[in-house]
Amino acid sequence: MLNLMKSEQYRFVRTKNYYYYGLLCAVLMAGAAVTLNVFHHSDPGFTYGNERFFYRNVLAMMPVVFALLTIFTGILMGDHKHVLKNTVAYGFSRRSIYTAKLLVTLAGFLLFALVLVGISVLLGSKLLLRSYEYALTEYCQMLLGMLPIMIAGVTTYFCINAVMNKNAQISTVFLLIYFLPYMILGALKGRYVWAAWLHSHSPAYYLFNAYDVASYPAWEPWITGMVYTLFFYVLGLYLFRKEEF
């Protein structure tokens, strides 16, 4: 499996779209920070040119970032289906192939996320006013809470990709899995206690509330993320074993 992981790692580090996507995200964050900085210095009444507001705006974009995992994970996986037939022919077990490719994809995502978080912290601390002493601590805590949800998202996309070929179909199913139950439960939570509980423990709930002070224990999104990750890993592996090449 280590050889498979090295092969996948070599492939994705040479994928230009991986770096283009990261550059685009960095430019957008820099643009937001610079805009806040300019308004802060040009308008004395502008109260949003501070570090905490910038971090909260980044966190408020978590649902969008999660939805864009469909594009990002697709970039990381590359011509996933086109190379599987050859990989299976080399005698590797399907479990090893699936797990190795998933681990490398997750590693690529984590590296990408770490770099962007570092850039956002640098922008916030250097360009904007520190109006709240614990702004950075608060930001890092909320990001840590989002990490297991993002890992679950990548794992889910990988699972769907095991049985579907068209990116549009994969993206649609992915978004329906995470956002449709959240909307349905949101409509039912006023009537049923169980719906309210499920709504407040769904991955989308944590995404939509990432920008605010957490009203739930720090371990909750980790439990939810781990459950989704394990479920879709097992399901994806099962479906991959049944796939014909």
N, C-alpha and C positions, 0 to 999 in steps of 0.2 A: 504493500500500500504506500510505503514511503516513496517508491519510484514513481507511482502514479501522482502523488502529491507534488513531487518535484517537477514532473512534466507539466502539470496544470499550472503550477506557480510560474514556470518559465513562459507559458503561453500568455497568462493574463498580464504579467509585467511588461510584455511587449505589445499589449493592446493599446493603441493610441487613444481610442475613445474613452478609456478609463481616465487618462490624464486630462483630456479635453473636458470631460464632465466635471472633474475636480476643479479645474481652472474656472469654469463657468460659475460654480458654486462659490468659489473664493471671491471672484469679481463681484458677484451679487452682494455678498456680505460686506465687502469693502465699500461698495457703492452706498449701502445703507448706513454704514458707520460714518463715512465722509459726509453724507448728506446731513446726518444729525449733528456732526461737528460744525459744519458751515452754518446751519441755522442757529446753533447754540451761540456762536460768536457774532452773528449778524443781527440777531433779535434778542434783546435783553429779556423779553417776556416769554421766550421759548423754554419750556420746562422739561423737554424730553431729550435733551442732549446729554444724557448720562448713561453710565455703564449698565445699570440695572434695566433700564428701559430697552436698551439694545439687546441684552441677553434674553429678556422676556419676549421680545419680538422674534428672536431666533427660535425660542421654544414654542411660540404660537404657531410656527410653521411646521411643527412636527407632523400633523396630518398630511400636509402636502409632501413632506419629505418621505413619509411612509408610502404614500401612493406612488411616488417616483421610484421606489424600490423596484417596481416592475421594469423600469428602463435600466436602472443601474445594475440589477442582478442579471438582466439579459446581456448587458455589455460584458460583465465578468465571466459569464458562462460561455460566451462566444458561440461557435458552431457546435453546440453541445451534442445535438442529435446526430450530426454528420460524422463525428469521430467515435461514437459509442460502439458502432459495429466493429470497427477495427480493434478497439480496446478489448471488447469481449473476445474477439478472435485470438488475442494474445494469451488467453488462458486465465486472466484475472477473474476472480469471483465477482458477481454482480454487487454483492454487499460491499466489497472493497472499492469497486469503481464508484458506486453511489456515495459512499461515505467520504472517500478521498476528494472527490469533486466538490462535495458540499463543504467540507472543512476548508478547502482552499478558497472557495467562494466567500465563506464567512471571514476568513483571514483577510481577504482583499477588502471586504466591507469594513472590517474593524480598523485596518490601516488607513483607509480613506476617511472614516469618521474621526479617527484620532487626529489626523492632520488638520481637518476642517475645524475641529474643536479648538485646536491650538491656534489656528488663524483667528478664530472668533474671539478668543481670550486676548490675543495680542492686539487686535483692533479695538476691543472694548477698553482695555487698560491703558493703551497709548493715545487714543484719539478722543476718549470721552471722559466726562467728569465722574468721579466716584462719589455718588450722593448717598450710598448705602454701604456701610462697612462690610457686610456679609454678602454682597451681590455675587461675587465670584463663587463663594461656598454654596450659595443657594442655586446658582446656575449648574455647578458640577453635580450637586445632589439630584437635581431634576434630570439631568442628562443620564446619570447612572440608572435612574428609574426607567428611562426610555430604552436603555440598551437591550434588556431581554425582550422587549416588544419588537424591536428592530430585528433581532436575531430570529425571532419567531416568524417575522415577515419574510426574511430571506429563505428560511427553511420551507415556508409554505409555497413560495414561488418555485422553489426547486422541486417540490413535490408535484405541483401542477404541471410543471414542464416535463415530468416523467411520462405523462400520458397525452399531452397536447403539443401541437407543433406551431400553431399560429400565435404570434405575440399578442394580437388583439384579443383572442379568446382567453389566453392565459391571464392577461391584465384584467379583463372583465370578471373572470371567476375569482381572482385574487381580491379585487375590490369588494365584490359581493360577499365573500366570506367574512371580511372584517367590518365592513361598514353597514351592510344591510341589516344584520341582527341588531346592531347598535341603534339604528333608527326605529326598527320595529319595537324593541324593548323600551325605547324612549317614549313611544306612543302608549305603551301598556303600563309603564311604571306607576302611573297614578291610580291604576285599578288593582294591580296585583303586587303583593309583597315580593314574590319570587322574581317578577320581572324587574322590579326596582333593584333587587340584589344583583341579578345577572347584568343589568345595565351598568351598575357602578363597579363591576369587576371584569368588564370586557376590555380587550386591548384598546379599542377605539376610545373608550372613556379616558384612559390615561393619556392618550395622544391629544385629545381635545382639551385636557386640563393641565397640560404640561407647563403652561406659562404662569400658573397661579400657585400660591402656597398650597402644598399638598395637604389634602384633608383625609388622607389614608396613610396607613403605616408604610414605611419604605420597602418592606418585604412583599407587599401585595402585588405590584407589577412584576416582580421576579417570579412569584409563584405562577401567575397567569402566563407570563412569557415562557416559562419552563414547560407548562402543560401543553401549550400550543406547539412549542418546538418539538417536544417528544412525540406528540400525536402525529404531526405532519411528517416527522422523520420516519416513523414506523410505517405510516400510510404510504409515503413516497417510496420507501424501500420495497414494500409489498407490491406496489404497482409496477415498479421498475423491474422486479423479478419476473413479472408476468408479461412484460413488453417483448414483442418479437422484433428482431433486427434482420 
